């Protein structure tokens, strides 16, 4: 539970730091992370280098961060409130809450109030060059447990007095798919040609069926990023990189 809270809450901070914004306001789009896939309505896109954070119309109308972790129990809300206070600054308390049926899921939501978010405000100011002071606002957390996973989504308004796009997020949750295979990006299709990338690994049936002696990774300019290393069950650990890459077997 602690690890899940840490990674998820930190992503809210990353979202604000990355408020130099999503690259485009694309049409309806499906986003995939480890163990989940979810489709948002028009205007939502990912933040650069943060695939688990999405923003509406370049983040001006709100940002959301999400993740799925293996668990059979729901998050502890007191622990969440305490962690947000430590991570984002300010005094954060629980406010209103409820349960909604969204698609096939029974979804809990919890509103949190804050008097200020000095750490978060400072990060935004440093990143954008703008003087930002988030005060006397709130953010909402949606969370559910299904298919042996807990899915959590936090939604925050960026503009002072702004109303987060609750309807967009709730519509997206109705499309949610959970499972170990959900976040896999398929690179090749057809019998014996299955390849995928997930969690920094390259794997699939094709790699198991063929002898591969080396996997090299290049950036979009053709410069070598590094070589992959062997992992379990015929997969390969890709070199850490925050950019797109070509993989050569």
N, C-alpha and C positions, 0 to 999 in steps of 0.2 A: 504494500500500500504506500509506504513512504517514498519508494522510488517512483511510483506512478505519479504521486502528487508533485514531487520535485520536478520531473521532466515536463509535466503539463503546465504547472504554474510558471516555470521558467519560460515556457513558450509565449506566455502573455507578455512578458518583458521583452522577449526577442521581437514580438510583433510590433511593439511600440518603437523599439530601436530601429526596426526595418520600415518605419513609416515613410521612408523615401521608397516609393509606393509600389504596388503591383504593376506589372509591366503593361497590362491592358485591361479594358473592361470587356471581357469576352462574353459570348453567348453562354447559354446553359452548359455547365461543365461538370464533369465527374472528377473528384479528387481522391487519390488513393494514398493511404498510409499503411503502416504495419498493422495488419489484421482488420482493416476497414476500407470501405469505399462509400462515398456519399456524393450526391449530385445537387449542386446549388443552381439557383435561377440566374437569369441574365444579370451581368454586371459584377459578378464575383470572380476573383482571380487570386492566384497565390502570390505571396510576397517573395522577392528574390531570396534564394537560399534557405527558405523556411517553408517546406511543402506542407507542414501541418498547420500553417497559419494562412487564413484567407481574408480578403477585405472586399468591401463593396464599393465600387467606383473609386478605385485607388485609395481605399481605406477611409475616405472622407465620411462615409455613412456607416462606419462601424467595422470592427475587426473581430474575427473569431478564431480561436485556437482549439484544436481537437486531438484526441488520441484514444486508442483502445489498448487495454492491458488485460492479460489473463487474470480473472478473479471471479469468485462466486459471490462476493459481497459488494455492497455499494460503498462509496467513499464515506469517510467520517467527516461530517461538515465542520465540526469544531476544529479538527486538524487542518482542514482547508483554510478556514478563516485565519487561524494563527499563522499558517505558512504565508498566506498572501500579505498579512501585516508585516511579516519579516522581510519578504521579498520585494514588495512594492512600496513599502513605507506607509505611514499613517495608521489610523485606527479603523479596522474593518470589522463590521458586525453583521450578523445575519438579520435579514429583513423578512419580506414575504416569501412564501413558498407554495408549491402545489404539485399536482400530478396531472398529466395530460396523456390521453391515448393518441399517439401519432403513428399512423400506419399500423404495423403489427406490434408496436412497442408501447409499454407503459413507461412514460418518461417523467422523471422527477425534475423539478426546477427549483433553484434556490437563488433568491436575490440577495446580494451583499451590498451594504452601504459603506461608504468611506468618507472621512472628513477631508482627507487629502491623500495624494499618492506622490510624496516628494521624490522617492527613488525613481519611480517611473517617469515623472515629469522631468527630472534632471536628465534622464537618458534620452527622452524625446528632444529636449532642448539642445543637448550636445550633438545629437545626430542630425537635426534639421537646421540648427542655427536660429530657431524661433524660440521665443520666451513662452514656455508652456507651464501652466499651473493647473493640474487636475484637482478640483476641490468639490466637496459636497455633492458627490455623484453616486452612481451605483453600477454594478455589473451583474450579469445573470449567468448561472451555471446550469446547464442541462446535463443530466446523467441517467444512465440506465444500465441494467445487467441482462445479458442474453447470450446464449450460445457459448457459455463459459467465459465471456468477456464483459468488462465494464467499459462502456464508451462514455467519454466526458467531453463536453463542448462549453467553452466560456465565450461570452459575447460582451463586448465593451464598446460604448460610444466614445468617439474621439473628440468631437466638437463639444464645447461647453453647452450644456443643456440639451444636447442631442438625444434622440430616442433611438436606441439600437434597433436594427431590423429583425424584430422577433419573428414576424410572419415568414420571412425568408428562411430563417434558421429552422423553424418548426416544419416548414414544407420540406426542407432538405433532409431532416431526420426521418421522414416517412420513406425516403429512398435508401436509407442506410442498410448496408450489407456488412455482416461480421463474419470472420473466419480466418483460419490460418492461410488460406490461399487467396483471400480477397485483395490483399495489398500487393500481390505479385504483378509485375509488369511483364507481359508476354512479349518476347522478342522474335519468336519464330513459331509457326503453326504447322500442323500436319504430323502424321505418324512418324515417330523417331526424330522429329526436328524441334522438340519442345526446348526452348531456352527462356530463362527469366532472370530478372534482377530484383532482389528484395533484401532490404536491410544491409546494403553494402556487399552483397554476395551475388555471384553469377552461378546459376545452376540449371538443372533440368535434365530430362531423359536423354537428350542428345549427348550431353557431356558424359553421362554414365555409360552410354553405348559406344563411345568413341574414345580413342587414346589421345588426349591433349597434353602436350609437353610444356606449353608456355602460353600465357595470356598476357598480352601487353595492352596498355591503355594510353590513348593519345587525346590531347585536347582538340578543339575544333580548328586550330591552326596547324595541326599535325605535329605538335611538339609532344615528346614522350612525357607522360605523367608518372608512369611507373609500371611495375609488373605485379600481377595478381599472385597470390600465394595459395597453396592447397588448403582446403577446408574439409569438413566432414562430408561423407556420402557423395563424393565426386564433385562437390561445389568448389568455388574459388572465392577467396577474400579479395575484393577489389581495393586498390589503393585509395586512401581518403582523398576526396576532392570535392570542392564546392562548385564545380563547373560541369558542363556537359562533356561527355567523353565518347570516343570511339573505342571499341573493344576488338582486338585482333587475336584470333586463336591460331 
